[in-house]
Amino acid sequence: MAMTLTLGFVGSIRHFLVSAARWAWGLPEPAATEPLVIEFLPRTYSADSACGKKRWIKLILRSSRSQWHLKFTFSSTAIQDGTRPIVAKGMKRRNDLRDLCRCIDFRQIPLLDDTVTEVILSLDPSPKSVKLSYTTQPSADSEYASVISHLWVRTLEDPLRIRFPIYDSSNGIPARRFSEIQDKEELNDSVYKVLLQDDETPYVYKEVERTHYVPRDTEVLEQELRNLDMFRGSTVGIVQFVAAVISQNPYQTTQPGKECDPVVLRGFLLEYHPNGTLESALKSPTPEARERWREWALQIASALAEMHHRGLAHMDLKPSNVVLSGESDAVLIDISGIGGVTRQWLCPEMLESKKDPLSWSIAAQQQNDIWALGQTMLAMADACSANEQKQLLRSVALATTRPCPRIPLSEVIAALSGRPSPIV
């Protein structure tokens, strides 16, 4: 009897503390009798090591009025059953974690609104953790069956959540609703060919979400959006921006959202160019490609010169970042300038340095672009069958891949245009 009273008193105190935290943080509390439904997000289970000392899964917790996005993390030393460590593997480990989620009384955990709450379970208490409340026991063969009563829980905002930036409608950038996107066909990680409602024109959709998202991915897309807007309406060979893709915050707790709730950026639409990449053309040259290598080199050099004139650098110029339009013109893509680099296409001075290539000055980054252009032209020269065109591409490429300072792009453009140039 004394034990029952003690446990009841502890439970009451715990419920009071959780309710007080929810009140202090302004968080809605699910009705005690309202069922909570768990939706596990596909392909989100992961573990950081073979022994599974840390593992996590993402889910949505739904009631009839609200929803909360959660990253559910188990973080502790190896789970022990008596003196024998339990080492579940693969699918069993994932299913055990899901089973544990279904046992937990989430009403006793303060969840954060309009974001992703990371719920961290551990066998080791921390200053901000409380004993885990649960409604049922895990299945008998679960690796958590013997330890659930010893688990501690704490919450925080998931630092690795996808960050959807607020969309500012006053900047004049055209926008389309996320709900208008139809018929997604994946082209690359988070890059899709799409159609819109009542529009038969195909577009490229680049979204904020990625399979392996890191917070900097959002910064890259925001910078690419700024750069694309800079070239909107330009006739130079840089991919054209169509519209920002917006919606209400996907993490919104109360559904549906109010009209005054902020609108967020989900990604953006670009022109779709149907003839593949320059990389594909180099691997399998068509009869038309054999006649256009010099022209494509000129178009790439001209687009690069326009970027440099605006104080930008590409920093990942390579054949896979050049697409061919319906008219078979070369068009630069991925122009954020901060999205990452490919070592194979880095100039020697950056390749040999321990510095992050993106930390170099814009002038040095532009010199890297010129070197990468030269490497691209060497690949074109190797694929070229016309001897005169091959010699021109090779001579220009050699001038752009010499040690700094390299030949200016103005002279590259002059040589490829057939005008007098010291390169030839």
Residue, then its C-alpha position, 0 to 999 in steps of 0.5 A: m500500500a505504501m509503495t502504491l501511494t509513493l508511486g502515485f505521489v511521484g506520478s502526480i508530481r511528474h504530471f504536474l511538472v510536465s503540465a507546468a512546463r507546457w504552460a510555461w512554454g505555451l504548448p497545447e496539452p492533448a486531451a487526456t482521453e484523446p487517442l494519439v496516433i503515431e505515423f513513422l516516416p519512411r526511411t528515417y531510421s538510422a544508427d551511428s555505429a554497428c553496436g547501436k549505441k545511438r539510434w533514431i527514427k522520425l515520426i509524426l504524433r497526431s491527435s484530432r486537432s494537432q500534430w507534432h513532428l518528432k525525432f525519437t533518439f535512443s542514446s546510451t551505452a549498450i543495453q544490458d539484460g542482466t550481464r549479457p549485452i543485447v545486440a539486435k541487428g538491422m530490421k529487428r533493431r528498427n522494429d524494437l525502437r518503433d515498439l518502444c515508441r508505441c509504449i510511451d505516454f507522450r502526454q507526459i512529454p513537453l513537445l514543441d510546437d511548429t518545429v521538430t522535437e527531439v525526444i532523447l531516451s537514455l539509461d543515464p540521467s542528465p540534469k534536464s531529464v525525467k523518468l520515462s512514463y509509459t503505458t504498456q510494456p515492450s514485447a517480450d523479445s524487445e531489447y528494451a523489455s528489461v530496461i524500460s523502467h530505467l529509461w530517462v527522457r529529455t526534449l530539445e529542438d532537433p538541431l538537424r531539423i529541416r529549416f524552412p526559411i520564411y518567404d518574403s512576398s515583398n521581394g517581388i519574386p514570383a511564387r507557386r504553391f507547393s500543392e500545385i506540384q504534380d507528377k514528380e520524377e526524380l532527377n537527382d537528390s531533391v531535384y525533380k522534373v515536375l508538372l503544375q496544375d493546369d500547366e503542361t510545361p515541365y519544370v525542374y523543382k529543387e526542394v529544401e528537403r533532402t534524403h541526407y539533409v544538413p542545416r547548411d543545405t537550406e543556406v545553399l538553396e537560399q543563396e542559389l535563389r538570390n543568384l538566380d533572381m539576379f539573372r532572371g530575364s537574362t539571355v546569357g546561358i544561365v538556367q532561368f528561375v521560374a518561381a519560388v515554391i511556398s506553403q505553410n510551415p510543414y511542421q505546423t502543430t495546429q491544422p489547418g493553419k491560420e491565414c496569418d501563419p507565416v509562409v515558408l520556402r519549400g524550394f524553387l522551380l527552374e526551366y527544364h532543359p530536355n537534352g541531358t547534360l554535357e557529361s552525357a554528351l561527352k560519354s555518347p557524342t551525337p552527330e550534332a554534338r560533334e559540330r557544336w563543341r566549340e560553340w558550347a565552350l563559348q556559351i559556357a565561357s560567356a555565362l561564367a564571365e557574366m557570373h564573374h562580372r556580377g562578383l560571383a564564382h561558380m566553384d563547381l563547374k564540371p560537365s554534369n553542371v551544364v545542361l543542353s536546352g531544347e535548342s541544344d545550347a549549353v546552360l549553366i546550373d547549380i550557381s549557388g557558389i557555396g553548394g560544395v566542390t568536386r575535387q576532380w575539378l579543383c585547380p592545383e593550388m586549391l587541391e594542394s591546400k588544406k584550406d576549405p576551397l570556399s573560404w578563398s577570396i572571390a578572385a581566387q575562386q574565379q581563377n578556379d572557375i577558369w581552370a575548371l573551364g579549361q579542364t572541361m574544354l580538354a574533355m571536349a577536345d578529346a571528344c571532338s573529331a574535327n581537327e581544327q576545332k580540336q586544336l582550338l579547344r586544346s590551345v584555349a584549354l592549355a591557356t586557362t589551366r596554366p599557373c595563376p594568373r590565368i588567361p582572362l575570360s575575355e580572351v577565351i571568349a575572343a578566341l572561341s568567337g574567332r576574333p584576334s586573341p593572344i591565345v591562338 
